[in-house]
Each structure stands twice: as structure tokens, then as C-alpha cells.
């Protein structure tokens, strides 16, 4: 199957963002709905992606080879490397460590304002935390509201901001 330039670029996004979901790809690709994302994946990239047991979108090994892009999550030698949008990188940096008290979404937002002088929407922070949770580097603790903390020490995970995100 020969891919168009657009399909190859979008496949590269799937490889980079995996594990991901429709809404993240919708935002990246500027589409109107998750249904459009699903349709595109099925029509253009069906040979190169699959959904895991949690229904998250992942690229096949052939997809990663085809687009020559490093996967979103790589493990090895005790360090995990994850490529994420800049907001997710910053969220990870300000987030409480594995031995610290977990933080609410609002607490993380306040830390982002203080540390980086940025003011993302609460929903953007929540989405960033959930995405990092799916990637296995953030864990959630349910108290009166869901709270979050890093799943591993900061030095064990390198978070890289990817271009275009």
C-alpha cells in the first residue's frame, strides 16, 4: 500500500503519539470529530495501526519502520523516553513525585502558572495528565477528586517535547 504524503505524515503522528486516542489525533490533525479520525484510520491507515486491549491506538512495527519516526514511548537501560506535546512535558515536570502527595488537576494548573507562566485551560491539563497516565508515567489516586503523581522518579523518565505539539 503506497501512502500519500498526508497519510504518511499522519501515520508518523500515530507512531509518535502512541498509545493515543481519537481525541488526541483529532486535535493534531485539525478534524471535527473522533469519528472523522476513526474513518481516516480505517480508510487510509488500516494496515498500519491497531487498537490495544484498552482501545488505545498503536502503530504496527511496520508503520514505525515506514515513517522512520521513533515511537512515543521507548524503554531501555532503566530510562523511559517519551515524546509528547510541550504541555504534557511541562505537566510531568511540575507533577509530584512517586513518594509525594498526589496533586489535583487545579494544583497542577497552579504549578504550571507559577513555574512556566502559562495558563492552559483546566481541561487541557486534565487531558495532559490522562495522556501521561496512559503512557504509564503518571498514576492516579482517587480521593475526593482524582489526584495524580509521577509513577517513577523524574530521573528515570526523559520527557521530550515533540515538534508540532
N, CA, C and O of each residue as an XYZ file, in Angstrom:
660
protein
N       0.854     -1.185      0.000
C       0.000      0.000      0.000
C       0.896      1.243      0.000
O       1.704      1.420      0.912
N       0.762      2.084     -0.990
C       1.514      3.325     -1.069
C       0.697      4.421     -0.402
O      -0.494      4.581     -0.670
N       1.356      5.170      0.468
C       0.657      6.221      1.204
C       0.897      7.581      0.577
O       1.977      7.862      0.057
N      -0.126      8.420      0.634
C       0.026      9.798      0.193
C       0.920     10.517      1.208
O       1.191      9.994      2.289
N       1.369     11.711      0.851
C       2.207     12.497      1.747
C       1.463     12.792      3.053
O       2.040     12.705      4.137
N       0.175     13.143      2.937
C      -0.632     13.425      4.125
C      -0.776     12.172      4.989
O      -0.633     12.246      6.209
N      -1.053     11.034      4.377
C      -1.223      9.788      5.127
C       0.073      9.403      5.832
O       0.044      8.928      6.968
N       1.194      9.603      5.175
C       2.476      9.283      5.799
C       2.741     10.202      6.994
O       3.240      9.753      8.026
N       2.411     11.476      6.855
C       2.594     12.422      7.959
C       1.677     12.054      9.133
O       2.079     12.126     10.294
N       0.464     11.666      8.818
C      -0.471     11.292      9.885
C      -0.055      9.971     10.536
O      -0.222      9.789     11.742
N       0.474      9.073      9.754
C       0.977      7.823     10.321
C       2.140      8.118     11.268
O       2.262      7.487     12.318
N       2.983      9.062     10.903
C       4.088      9.470     11.774
C       3.534      9.992     13.107
O       4.112      9.735     14.163
N       2.419     10.723     13.057
C       1.784     11.204     14.284
C       1.323     10.035     15.154
O       1.501     10.057     16.372
N       0.734      9.021     14.532
C       0.274      7.845     15.276
C       1.461      7.178     15.973
O       1.378      6.815     17.147
N       2.559      7.021     15.244
C       3.754      6.392     15.813
C       4.267      7.224     16.987
O       4.566      6.680     18.050
N       4.369      8.523     16.802
C       4.906      9.422     17.832
C       4.028      9.495     19.070
O       4.533      9.506     20.193
N       2.719      9.544     18.874
C       1.806      9.760     19.991
C       1.381      8.480     20.704
O       0.792      8.546     21.782
N       1.666      7.333     20.128
C       1.160      6.089     20.719
C       1.662      5.863     22.122
O       2.795      6.233     22.431
N       0.851      5.261     22.996
C      -0.550      4.955     22.773
C      -1.371      6.240     22.796
O      -1.128      7.123     23.619
N      -2.324      6.340     21.909
C      -3.102      7.568     21.793
C      -4.570      7.229     21.608
O      -4.949      6.058     21.586
N      -5.375      8.239     21.477
C      -6.804      8.022     21.249
C      -7.303      9.019     20.219
O      -6.597      9.957     19.848
N      -8.519      8.805     19.767
C      -9.088      9.622     18.701
C      -8.983     11.115     18.980
O      -8.634     11.888     18.087
N      -9.282     11.529     20.213
C      -9.324     12.962     20.504
C      -7.954     13.623     20.346
O      -7.877     14.770     19.906
N      -6.872     12.920     20.697
C      -5.537     13.498     20.518
C      -5.212     13.648     19.035
O      -4.650     14.659     18.614
N      -5.568     12.638     18.251
C      -5.321     12.724     16.810
C      -6.230     13.776     16.178
O      -5.817     14.484     15.260
N      -7.445     13.877     16.657
C      -8.383     14.891     16.155
C      -7.780     16.281     16.335
O      -7.806     17.101     15.418
N      -7.245     16.533     17.509
C      -6.632     17.830     17.782
C      -5.413     18.053     16.893
O      -5.253     19.128     16.314
N      -4.564     17.050     16.784
C      -3.330     17.166     15.988
C      -3.655     17.396     14.517
O      -3.003     18.199     13.850
N      -4.665     16.691     14.014
C      -4.972     16.746     12.581
C      -5.973     17.832     12.218
O      -6.227     18.063     11.036
N      -6.543     18.499     13.209
C      -7.499     19.559     12.934
C      -8.815     19.053     12.370
O      -9.438     19.721     11.545
N      -9.240     17.875     12.812
C     -10.505     17.311     12.338
C     -11.643     17.703     13.272
O     -11.417     18.138     14.401
N     -12.857     17.542     12.787
C     -14.029     17.976     13.536
C     -14.474     17.007     14.626
O     -15.073     17.426     15.616
N     -14.187     15.705     14.456
C     -14.701     14.729     15.419
C     -13.813     13.497     15.483
O     -12.993     13.243     14.601
N     -14.005     12.744     16.554
C     -13.314     11.463     16.690
C     -13.756     10.485     15.618
O     -12.993      9.606     15.217
N     -14.985     10.637     15.157
C     -15.489      9.764     14.086
C     -14.694      9.977     12.802
O     -14.409      9.024     12.077
N     -14.337     11.231     12.522
C     -13.512     11.514     11.342
C     -12.154     10.862     11.464
O     -11.611     10.358     10.481
N     -11.599     10.869     12.670
C     -10.307     10.226     12.909
C     -10.432      8.733     12.631
O      -9.614      8.152     11.918
N     -11.462      8.124     13.202
C     -11.677      6.684     13.009
C     -11.823      6.345     11.527
O     -11.238      5.380     11.035
N     -12.603      7.146     10.839
C     -12.815      6.938      9.404
C     -11.489      7.027      8.644
O     -11.206      6.200      7.777
N     -10.685      8.033      8.974
C      -9.405      8.207      8.292
C      -8.497      7.019      8.558
O      -7.874      6.482      7.641
N      -8.425      6.612      9.820
C      -7.583      5.467     10.161
C      -8.010      4.223      9.389
O      -7.170      3.515      8.834
N      -9.283      3.963      9.355
C      -9.795      2.779      8.665
C      -9.591      2.846      7.151
O      -9.230      1.849      6.526
N      -9.822      4.017      6.568
C      -9.742      4.156      5.116
C      -8.320      4.277      4.592
O      -8.009      3.772      3.513
N      -7.443      4.952      5.360
C      -6.110      5.265      4.848
C      -4.973      4.499      5.521
O      -3.941      4.242      4.901
N      -5.162      4.138      6.779
C      -4.044      3.570      7.533
C      -4.356      2.217      8.163
O      -3.673      1.801      9.098
N      -5.361      1.536      7.672
C      -5.819      0.300      8.314
C      -4.731     -0.758      8.466
O      -4.773     -1.546      9.411
N      -3.770     -0.793      7.568
C      -2.704     -1.795      7.643
C      -1.642     -1.434      8.674
O      -0.808     -2.269      9.021
N      -1.665     -0.203      9.164
C      -0.550      0.287      9.964
C      -0.882      0.649     11.410
O      -0.036      1.188     12.124
N      -2.097      0.360     11.839
C      -2.425      0.658     13.228
C      -3.337     -0.431     13.770
O      -3.926     -1.204     13.016
N      -3.439     -0.474     15.079
C      -4.367     -1.373     15.744
C      -4.776     -0.743     17.071
O      -4.173      0.231     17.523
N      -5.792     -1.303     17.677
C      -6.214     -0.841     19.000
C      -5.831     -1.924     20.006
O      -6.079     -3.112     19.795
N      -5.216     -1.478     21.112
C      -4.789     -2.438     22.129
C      -5.981     -2.830     23.010
O      -7.118     -2.455     22.723
N      -5.721     -3.575     24.067
C      -6.782     -4.063     24.954
C      -7.558     -2.944     25.637
O      -8.690     -3.146     26.076
N      -6.947     -1.763     25.727
C      -7.621     -0.615     26.329
C      -8.229      0.307     25.269
O      -8.626      1.431     25.576
N      -8.303     -0.170     24.025
C      -8.831      0.584     22.880
C      -7.980      1.789     22.508
O      -8.460      2.698     21.831
N      -6.732      1.809     22.938
C      -5.828      2.892     22.552
C      -5.205      2.562     21.201
O      -4.970      1.397     20.879
N      -4.943      3.597     20.424
C      -4.416      3.444     19.069
C      -2.900      3.290     19.135
O      -2.203      4.086     19.765
N      -2.411      2.251     18.471
C      -0.971      1.992     18.403
C      -0.592      1.690     16.957
O      -1.391      1.164     16.182
N       0.636      2.033     16.619
C       1.148      1.759     15.274
C       1.765      0.367     15.250
O       2.292     -0.108     16.256
N       1.694     -0.274     14.101
C       2.357     -1.559     13.933
C       3.864     -1.322     13.818
O       4.288     -0.208     13.509
N       4.671     -2.345     14.062
C       6.120     -2.184     13.879
C       6.466     -1.742     12.446
O       7.401     -0.967     12.244
N       5.722     -2.230     11.471
C       5.957     -1.839     10.073
C       5.719     -0.346      9.876
O       6.412      0.296      9.086
N       4.755      0.202     10.582
C       4.458      1.637     10.468
C       5.648      2.460     10.936
O       6.043      3.424     10.280
N       6.217      2.074     12.073
C       7.373      2.805     12.604
C       8.542      2.741     11.623
O       9.245      3.732     11.426
N       8.748      1.589     11.016
C       9.824      1.449     10.024
C       9.546      2.298      8.791
O      10.452      2.927      8.244
N       8.295      2.310      8.360
C       7.906      3.018      7.142
C       8.134      4.521      7.255
O       8.639      5.144      6.320
N       7.770      5.100      8.381
C       7.871      6.556      8.518
C       9.162      6.996      9.201
O       9.442      8.192      9.282
N       9.944      6.046      9.689
C      11.228      6.337     10.321
C      11.094      7.387     11.421
O      11.846      8.360     11.474
N      10.117      7.160     12.292
C       9.869      8.036     13.435
C       9.982      7.178     14.690
O       9.538      6.031     14.708
N      10.568      7.730     15.718
C      10.683      6.985     16.968
C       9.314      6.909     17.634
O       8.559      7.882     17.623
N       8.995      5.756     18.213
C       7.710      5.612     18.904
C       7.592      6.589     20.060
O       8.588      7.065     20.604
N       6.349      6.874     20.422
C       6.095      7.813     21.506
C       6.677      7.376     22.822
O       7.077      8.222     23.622
N       6.741      6.078     23.082
C       7.277      5.567     24.331
C       8.341      4.542     24.014
O       8.083      3.570     23.304
N       9.543      4.753     24.538
C      10.637      3.804     24.363
C      11.202      3.475     25.732
O      11.358      4.358     26.576
N      11.508      2.209     25.951
C      12.127      1.812     27.204
C      13.524      1.299     26.929
O      13.874      0.981     25.792
N      14.304      1.225     27.969
C      15.628      0.650     27.802
C      16.595      1.180     28.833
O      16.539      2.353     29.201
N      17.479      0.325     29.301
C      18.553      0.678     30.221
C      18.077      1.521     31.406
O      18.763      2.455     31.821
N      16.906      1.191     31.947
C      16.436      1.867     33.146
C      15.802      3.221     32.918
O      15.231      3.790     33.848
N      15.884      3.765     31.691
C      15.277      5.065     31.421
C      14.198      4.890     30.361
O      14.397      4.189     29.369
N      13.068      5.527     30.575
C      11.994      5.538     29.603
C      12.029      6.885     28.908
O      12.143      7.922     29.562
N      11.932      6.877     27.575
C      11.892      8.117     26.813
C      10.505      8.235     26.201
O      10.015      7.306     25.559
N       9.887      9.373     26.404
C       8.534      9.606     25.899
C       8.514     10.921     25.151
O       9.007     11.932     25.652
N       7.944     10.916     23.947
C       7.794     12.142     23.170
C       6.344     12.590     23.240
O       5.431     11.864     22.847
N       6.153     13.793     23.744
C       4.811     14.309     23.994
C       4.745     15.782     23.617
O       5.782     16.421     23.439
N       3.537     16.330     23.493
C       3.413     17.778     23.292
C       4.024     18.528     24.487
O       4.136     17.987     25.587
N       4.408     19.767     24.245
C       5.097     20.565     25.252
C       4.312     20.685     26.559
O       4.912     20.637     27.634
N       3.001     20.837     26.496
C       2.221     20.956     27.728
C       2.369     19.699     28.577
O       2.525     19.794     29.795
N       2.324     18.529     27.957
C       2.485     17.290     28.724
C       3.873     17.219     29.359
O       4.016     16.746     30.487
N       4.883     17.682     28.647
C       6.237     17.697     29.197
C       6.275     18.578     30.451
O       6.842     18.193     31.474
N       5.672     19.752     30.359
C       5.678     20.677     31.489
C       4.860     20.141     32.660
O       5.247     20.300     33.818
N       3.729     19.507     32.355
C       2.908     18.906     33.404
C       3.732     17.863     34.158
O       3.715     17.823     35.389
N       4.447     17.026     33.423
C       5.263     16.000     34.067
C       6.327     16.628     34.960
O       6.601     16.130     36.051
N       6.917     17.711     34.500
C       7.985     18.361     35.264
C       7.491     18.929     36.595
O       8.200     18.852     37.598
N       6.289     19.496     36.617
C       5.800     20.109     37.861
C       5.067     19.118     38.763
O       4.813     19.418     39.929
N       4.732     17.967     38.246
C       3.924     16.997     38.981
C       4.680     16.397     40.161
O       5.892     16.189     40.104
N       3.939     16.124     41.226
C       4.509     15.499     42.421
C       5.178     14.178     42.071
O       4.748     13.470     41.161
N       6.231     13.859     42.803
C       6.967     12.614     42.591
C       6.241     11.415     43.174
O       5.220     11.561     43.846
N       6.781     10.210     42.911
C       6.110      8.986     43.337
C       5.970      8.853     44.852
O       5.072      8.156     45.323
N       6.833      9.503     45.620
C       6.765      9.409     47.076
C       6.103     10.628     47.708
O       6.049     10.746     48.932
N       5.600     11.535     46.870
C       4.953     12.749     47.373
C       3.435     12.606     47.310
O       2.910     11.698     46.666
N       2.754     13.500     47.976
C       1.288     13.504     47.944
C       0.828     13.873     46.534
O       1.313     14.838     45.943
N      -0.103     13.102     46.013
C      -0.603     13.350     44.654
C      -1.337     14.682     44.591
O      -1.799     15.202     45.607
N      -1.436     15.235     43.356
C      -1.995     16.574     43.161
C      -3.282     16.530     42.348
O      -3.461     15.674     41.481
N      -4.162     17.459     42.643
C      -5.369     17.619     41.840
C      -5.011     18.333     40.535
O      -3.923     18.894     40.404
N      -5.916     18.307     39.592
C      -5.718     18.990     38.317
C      -5.490     20.486     38.564
O      -4.621     21.095     37.941
N      -6.265     21.069     39.466
C      -6.145     22.501     39.766
C      -4.781     22.808     40.388
O      -4.186     23.844     40.090
N      -4.295     21.938     41.228
C      -2.980     22.129     41.840
C      -1.881     22.096     40.776
O      -0.947     22.896     40.821
N      -1.992     21.180     39.831
C      -1.020     21.107     38.732
C      -1.096     22.384     37.896
O      -0.066     22.936     37.508
N      -2.319     22.855     37.617
C      -2.505     24.095     36.866
C      -1.820     25.262     37.580
O      -1.148     26.070     36.941
N      -1.986     25.352     38.893
C      -1.354     26.432     39.650
C       0.171     26.336     39.556
O       0.851     27.356     39.440
N       0.702     25.128     39.606
C       2.151     24.943     39.488
C       2.647     25.338     38.096
O       3.736     25.896     37.961
N       1.859     25.052     37.070
C       2.228     25.453     35.706
C       2.276     26.975     35.600
O       3.192     27.535     34.998
N       1.289     27.634     36.185
C       1.262     29.104     36.170
C       2.498     29.666     36.865
O       3.144     30.588     36.368
N       2.811     29.092     38.025
C       3.923     29.578     38.827
C       5.275     29.278     38.165
O       6.137     30.153     38.080
N       5.451     28.054     37.703
C       6.745     27.614     37.176
C       7.018     28.123     35.762
O       8.137     28.533     35.454
N       6.000     28.097     34.906
C       6.212     28.418     33.486
C       5.499     29.681     33.011
O       5.705     30.118     31.879
N       4.665     30.270     33.862
C       3.949     31.474     33.456
C       2.926     31.218     32.355
O       2.615     32.115     31.572
N       2.403     29.997     32.296
C       1.388     29.665     31.292
C       0.055     29.436     31.986
O       0.014     29.144     33.181
N      -1.027     29.566     31.243
C      -2.358     29.421     31.829
C      -3.259     28.588     30.915
O      -4.208     29.110     30.330
N      -2.956     27.282     30.793
C      -3.820     26.447     29.962
C      -5.177     26.233     30.634
O      -5.324     26.449     31.837
N      -6.144     25.816     29.861
C      -7.463     25.509     30.404
C      -7.366     24.270     31.294
O      -6.520     23.402     31.081
N      -8.238     24.203     32.285
C      -8.267     23.059     33.197
C      -8.421     21.759     32.400
O      -7.767     20.764     32.711
N      -9.268     21.761     31.391
C      -9.477     20.553     30.581
C      -8.212     20.130     29.843
O      -7.983     18.937     29.642
N      -7.385     21.098     29.437
C      -6.127     20.770     28.771
C      -5.167     20.096     29.745
O      -4.464     19.154     29.376
N      -5.136     20.570     30.973
C      -4.271     19.973     31.993
C      -4.763     18.564     32.321
O      -3.966     17.632     32.424
N      -6.072     18.415     32.483
C      -6.656     17.099     32.759
C      -6.336     16.128     31.630
O      -5.968     14.981     31.880
N      -6.473     16.579     30.406
C      -6.181     15.742     29.247
C      -4.701     15.352     29.204
O      -4.366     14.211     28.883
N      -3.826     16.293     29.525
C      -2.384     16.004     29.551
C      -2.072     14.951     30.605
O      -1.294     14.031     30.350
N      -2.670     15.076     31.781
C      -2.447     14.097     32.847
C      -2.956     12.709     32.439
O      -2.293     11.701     32.681
N      -4.135     12.671     31.822
C      -4.691     11.383     31.398
C      -3.823     10.742     30.317
O      -3.631      9.526     30.318
N      -3.300     11.547     29.399
C      -2.430     11.025     28.351
C      -1.149     10.455     28.961
O      -0.702      9.379     28.565
N      -0.560     11.161     29.913
C       0.642     10.672     30.588
C       0.335      9.411     31.394
O       1.178      8.521     31.511
N      -0.865      9.341     31.943
C      -1.291      8.132     32.667
C      -1.344      6.943     31.713
O      -0.874      5.854     32.043
N      -1.918      7.157     30.527
C      -1.997      6.063     29.534
C      -0.607      5.610     29.095
O      -0.411      4.449     28.738
N       0.346      6.520     29.121
C       1.712      6.182     28.720
C       2.485      5.523     29.865
O       3.630      5.108     29.686
N       1.864      5.428     31.031
C       2.439      4.686     32.140
C       3.410      5.455     33.024
O       4.099      4.847     33.843
N       3.485      6.790     32.883
C       4.436      7.558     33.687
C       3.769      8.404     34.769
O       4.446      9.068     35.555
N       2.454      8.375     34.803
C       1.691      9.079     35.827
C       0.655      8.102     36.363
O       0.066      7.320     35.616
N       0.447      8.164     37.667
C      -0.581      7.312     38.255
C      -1.638      8.189     38.906
O      -1.377      9.328     39.295
N      -2.824      7.635     39.013
C      -3.928      8.395     39.599
C      -4.272      7.791     40.953
O      -4.217      6.576     41.141
N      -4.623      8.654     41.883
C      -5.096      8.233     43.197
C      -6.444      8.920     43.392
O      -6.561     10.134     43.224
N      -7.438      8.151     43.740
C      -8.768      8.723     43.905
C      -8.992      9.072     45.370
O      -9.028      8.204     46.242
N      -9.143     10.373     45.610
C      -9.531     10.862     46.927
C     -10.905     11.493     46.702
O     -11.749     10.883     46.046
N     -11.153     12.687     47.222
C     -12.446     13.320     46.935
C     -12.523     13.712     45.462
O     -13.607     13.785     44.885
N     -11.353     13.964     44.859
C     -11.249     14.180     43.413
C     -10.055     13.352     42.943
O      -9.182     13.031     43.750
N      -9.994     12.999     41.658
C      -8.812     12.272     41.183
C      -7.562     13.141     41.347
O      -7.575     14.329     41.023
N      -6.499     12.544     41.848
C      -5.231     13.249     42.011
C      -4.146     12.448     41.317
O      -4.302     11.249     41.089
N      -3.046     13.107     40.982
C      -2.019     12.489     40.151
C      -0.639     12.696     40.742
O      -0.400     13.646     41.488
N       0.269     11.789     40.394
C       1.686     11.927     40.725
C       2.473     11.087     39.723
O       1.926     10.207     39.058
N       3.757     11.377     39.632
C       4.612     10.605     38.734
C       4.681      9.165     39.216
O       4.700      8.904     40.419
N       4.719      8.240     38.281
C       4.791      6.821     38.616
C       6.230      6.378     38.860
O       6.464      5.317     39.440
N       7.180      7.172     38.427
C       8.597      6.848     38.575
C       9.350      8.136     38.885
O       8.869      9.229     38.586
N      10.518      8.008     39.480
C      11.313      9.210     39.743
C      11.616      9.970     38.454
O      11.787      9.369     37.394
N      11.678     11.280     38.557
C      11.906     12.140     37.396
C      13.132     11.709     36.603
O      13.120     11.745     35.372
N      14.197     11.300     37.303
C      15.436     10.939     36.606
C      15.328      9.632     35.817
O      16.196      9.340     34.995
N      14.277      8.841     36.054
C      14.102      7.591     35.320
C      13.313      7.753     34.029
O      13.207      6.812     33.242
N      12.760      8.936     33.809
C      11.931      9.178     32.626
C      12.398     10.466     31.964
O      12.496     11.505     32.616
N      12.683     10.397     30.680
C      13.022     11.607     29.927
C      11.819     11.935     29.054
O      11.429     11.151     28.189
N      11.247     13.088     29.290
C      10.101     13.548     28.525
C      10.615     14.568     27.527
O      11.209     15.576     27.910
N      10.388     14.307     26.244
C      10.823     15.216     25.193
C       9.599     15.839     24.532
O       8.646     15.139     24.188
N       9.633     17.157     24.356
C       8.559     17.823     23.629
C       8.777     17.572     22.154
O       9.865     17.803     21.626
N       7.736     17.098     21.491
C       7.853     16.835     20.056
C       7.487     18.074     19.277
O       6.741     18.929     19.753
N       8.009     18.159     18.098
C       7.705     19.320     17.263
C       6.248     19.265     16.835
O       5.676     18.188     16.660
N       5.667     20.421     16.672
C       4.291     20.500     16.196
C       3.257     20.241     17.256
O       2.068     20.242     16.937
N       3.634     20.021     18.499
C       2.650     19.725     19.523
C       2.808     20.628     20.626
O       2.065     20.544     21.604
